[in-house]
Amino acid sequence: MAEDRFSELVFVKEIMRSDVKTARPDSAVSHVVEKMNRFDIGSIVIVQEKRPIGIITERDVLRKVVEHCLDPSICKAKEIMTTPIVTLEENSSVTDAMKLMAGCRIKRLPVVRNQELVGIITATDLIRNNPMLAKVLK
């Protein structure tokens, strides 16, 4: 199909967002949530020396902090982050990103260059880039 060939020719680095919001593993969860709210985003990538080591999503906060009535000002990011984190190299195709996201059942995919965080791509980014791709993410 033409749209499949198109997505194989488009690289992740062409549609990723490079303004990734991050936090350190020892950051308080309250700080992470404050940052997510301030920037109106659903996740924060946890980095150590520019390398992504985990990710915290709204769902992580609900399931691991709120549900257990933990104090977010005491609880650390490293205690609730999803790890190991799934990443993709920036020179990968959009098709590779879609397959990885669908296979791992994730909606956010940090993008790396030499294992260092350089961007993030989301299911929304993929659909915005090519609406025909929505069927693959179902």
C-alpha atoms as one frame of an Amber mdcrd trajectory, in Angstrom:
protein
   0.000   0.000   0.000   1.177   3.525  -0.725   0.774   4.763   2.851   2.887
   1.843   4.157   5.713   2.721   1.774   5.382   6.371   2.783   5.718   5.562
   6.485   8.792   3.436   5.774  10.410   6.459   4.116   9.675   8.856   6.977
  12.130   8.747   9.857  11.160   9.123  13.494  13.486  12.139  13.827  11.346
  13.980  11.261   8.161  13.877  13.334   9.380  13.474  16.933   9.186  16.292
  19.442  12.572  17.255  20.826  11.275  19.237  23.816  10.957  16.190  26.076
  10.116  16.928  29.683  12.311  14.966  32.050  12.988  14.393  35.722  15.641
  12.626  37.769  15.092   9.301  39.523  15.312  10.966  42.941  12.690  13.629
  42.091   9.594  13.628  44.276   6.496  12.347  42.497   4.795  15.633  43.442
   7.443  17.457  41.354   6.826  15.078  38.421   3.048  15.601  38.603   3.498
  19.370  38.888   5.602  19.333  35.705   3.052  17.176  33.855   0.294  19.593
  34.845   2.329  22.705  34.001   3.065  21.483  30.486  -0.266  19.650  30.012
   1.424  16.344  29.173   0.710  12.763  30.154   4.227  11.532  30.878   7.703
  12.439  32.058  10.839  10.584  30.987  13.182   9.768  33.863  16.804  10.331
  32.887  20.192   9.721  34.383  23.141  11.393  32.652  20.981  12.158  29.570
  19.968   8.505  29.210  16.339   7.487  29.630  15.976   4.922  32.401  12.218
   5.014  32.973   8.973   6.797  32.283   6.140   7.954  34.515   2.673   8.287
  33.053  -0.553   9.549  34.563  -1.615   5.922  34.909   1.535   5.138  36.936
   0.669   7.944  39.352  -2.901   6.706  39.738  -2.037   3.035  40.161   1.141
   3.304  42.197   0.614   6.438  44.297  -3.043   7.452  44.509  -4.478   3.930
  44.780  -2.061   3.102  47.619  -2.502   6.487  49.318   1.233   7.238  49.196
   2.535  10.735  49.895   3.712  12.121  46.517   6.035  14.581  48.251   7.952
  11.685  49.816   7.622   9.036  47.099  10.455   9.177  44.521  10.196   8.873
  40.750  12.425   5.785  40.750   9.888   4.020  42.989   7.021   4.283  40.520
   8.618   4.673  37.082   8.077   2.030  34.442  11.395   0.367  33.758  13.072
  -0.904  31.714  12.008   1.747  29.268  11.334   0.985  25.609  13.196   3.374
  23.280  13.839   3.724  19.563  16.740   5.184  17.583  16.021   8.476  15.795
  16.898   7.031  12.364  14.236   4.327  12.623  11.256   4.502  10.311   7.806
   5.570  11.406   6.684   2.026  10.540   9.224   0.643  13.022   7.900   3.031
  15.673   4.304   1.970  15.033   5.135  -1.713  15.208   7.124  -1.295  18.415
   4.396   0.775  20.067   1.674  -1.663  19.036   3.724  -4.695  20.050   4.594
  -3.260  23.471   1.137  -1.684  23.898   2.576   1.752  24.626   1.503   5.221
  23.509   4.741   7.128  24.151   8.153   6.215  22.831  11.332   8.035  23.848
  13.742   8.530  20.955  17.492   8.141  21.431  20.762   8.829  19.662  23.671
   6.779  21.020  21.468   5.877  24.013  20.927   9.565  24.913  17.414  11.051
  24.893  16.792  13.333  21.899  13.013  13.263  21.538   9.708  11.550  22.056
   7.069  10.289  19.677   3.487   9.512  20.644   0.589   7.694  19.032  -0.953
  11.117  18.437   2.184  12.246  16.563   1.982   9.182  14.320  -1.680   9.746
  13.525  -1.142  13.473  12.969   1.653  12.616  10.523  -0.520  10.200   8.561
  -4.168   9.542   9.537  -4.115   6.263   7.598  -1.785   4.879  10.263  -4.495
   4.907  12.930  -5.654   1.437  11.888  -2.263  -0.064  12.833  -2.429   1.314
  16.377  -5.776  -0.332  17.176
